[in-house]
Amino acid sequence: MAEAPWCEVEADADVKERLLKHLFFDFDGTIANSERGIVGGIKYMLKAMQLPPLDDATYRKFIGPSLTASLNRYYPTLTPAAVAETITHYQTYYLDQGIYELALYPGIEQTLAQLQEAGYQLNIASAKPEVMIDKIAAHFDLGHYFAGMYGATMDERIRSSKTAVLAYALDQAQAPLASSLMIGDRDTDMQGGVNNQVKTLGVLYGFGDAAELNGAGAMGLVETPSQLPSGIQTVLG
C-alpha cells in the first residue's frame, strides 16, 4: 500500500491540532480546597504589617483573585511598595506552611483522568505564582494530568490577573481560541475567559456562587467535579 503524500500527512496533523480541545483549569476552588492555607497566610501578612483584620467572609474573597488586587480593594491606602511588602509576608508563611494546607476535591482526580482519556489537553491557569503551582503539583502527584501549568509571577508585577495569566497560558500552549475553555469558581476566572475570547465554565463547589459566575460571563455551570465532563461537552462540544 502506497504511503500518503507528505502534504496529506501534514494536512492531517493540522486538522488534528485544530480539533484538539484545550481546557484551562483554575486551581484554588476548582482543583483543590485551599482555604486553610490561604487564609492562614492572609492573617499572617496582615498581622506582620499591623493592618486591621477582616471578617471570615472577606478572607474567603481573597481566594481566586491576585493578592495585589485584593489588597488594593480592601486596603486602598496602601502604597505599591507596601502592597509588595505585604505580599512577601504572605509568601513567607505560604511557602513554609500554607502551601500544603489544602485538600483535593473528592473525585477531581478521577475526572481529570477521564478528561485526559477523552483526548482533551488539560492545563492549569492560576493567579497563584507558578513556582507554587509546581510545588503543589509535585507534592500531590498532579503533574501527569496537565500538559502545562501556568501561573503568576512571584512579585505579581508581570502576570497577576487571570486575564494576563490565561493570555500567557494560551500563547504557551499554542491553543486556538475557538477550541479553548476556561474553568473556574470565581468571577475573575470567567472574566479572564471573556477577555481572552474563549469559552467559560463555572464550578459551584468552590468559593463563588451562581450569581457571581453568571454575572461575569459563565456559559455554563456545574455543581460537582463529576459533572465537569458533561458541562465541558455542553459548552465546548
Long-range contacts (C-beta under 8 A, 24 or more apart in sequence): 18-176, 18-179, 19-179, 20-119, 20-121, 20-179, 21-119, 21-120, 21-121, 21-179, 21-180, 21-181, 21-236, 21-237, 22-120, 22-121, 22-123, 22-170, 22-173, 22-175, 22-176, 22-179, 22-180, 22-181, 23-115, 23-120, 23-121, 23-122, 23-123, 23-180, 23-181, 23-183, 23-232, 23-236, 24-123, 24-124, 24-125, 24-150, 24-166, 24-169, 24-170, 24-175, 24-180, 24-181, 24-182, 24-183, 24-198, 25-122, 25-123, 25-124, 25-125, 25-183, 25-184, 26-64, 26-124, 26-125, 26-126, 26-162, 26-182, 26-183, 26-184, 26-185, 26-186, 26-189, 26-206, 27-124, 27-126, 27-128, 27-133, 27-136, 27-151, 28-63, 28-64, 28-102, 28-126, 28-128, 28-185, 28-206, 28-207, 29-63, 29-64, 29-184, 29-185, 29-186, 29-203, 29-206, 29-207, 29-208, 30-105, 30-183, 30-184, 30-185, 30-189, 30-203, 30-206, 31-104, 31-105, 31-108, 31-124, 31-142, 32-102, 32-103, 32-104, 32-105, 32-108, 32-136, 32-140, 33-102, 33-103, 33-104, 33-105, 33-206, 34-63, 34-101, 34-102, 35-60, 35-63, 35-102, 35-207, 36-98, 36-101, 36-102, 37-94, 37-97, 37-98, 37-99, 37-100, 37-101, 37-102, 38-62, 38-63, 38-94, 38-98, 39-63, 40-93, 40-97, 40-98, 40-101, 41-90, 41-91, 41-93, 41-94, 41-98, 42-90, 44-89, 44-90, 44-92, 44-93, 45-86, 45-87, 45-89, 45-90, 45-93, 46-86, 48-86, 48-89, 49-82, 49-85, 49-86, 49-89, 51-75, 51-86, 60-207, 61-207, 63-186, 63-207, 64-127, 64-184, 64-185, 64-186, 64-188, 64-189, 64-206, 64-207, 64-208, 65-127, 65-162, 65-186, 65-188, 66-127, 66-152, 66-156, 66-160, 66-161, 67-156, 68-156, 68-160, 69-160, 69-161, 69-188, 84-155, 87-155, 87-156, 91-129, 91-154, 94-132, 95-132, 95-135, 99-132, 99-135, 99-136, 99-139, 100-136, 100-139, 102-136, 104-140, 105-205, 105-225, 106-225, 107-224, 107-225, 107-226, 108-225, 109-142, 109-145, 110-225, 110-226, 111-225, 111-226, 111-228, 111-229, 112-142, 112-145, 113-145, 114-229, 115-228, 115-229, 115-232, 116-145, 118-229, 120-232, 121-147, 121-173, 121-175, 122-146, 122-147, 123-147, 123-148, 123-149, 123-150, 123-169, 123-173, 123-175, 124-148, 124-149, 124-150, 124-151, 125-150, 125-151, 125-162, 125-165, 125-166, 125-169, 125-182, 125-192, 126-150, 126-151, 126-152, 126-165, 127-151, 127-152, 127-160, 127-161, 127-162, 127-165, 127-188, 128-152, 129-153, 129-154, 129-156, 147-173, 148-172, 148-173, 161-188, 161-192, 162-188, 162-189, 162-191, 162-192, 163-191, 163-192, 163-195, 163-196, 165-192, 166-192, 166-193, 166-195, 166-196, 166-198, 167-196, 170-196, 170-198, 179-236, 181-232, 181-235, 181-236, 183-228, 183-232, 185-213, 186-212, 186-213, 187-212, 187-213, 187-215, 187-216, 188-216, 189-216, 190-216, 190-217, 190-218, 191-216, 191-217, 193-217, 199-235, 199-236, 200-235, 201-228, 201-231, 201-232, 201-235, 201-236, 203-228
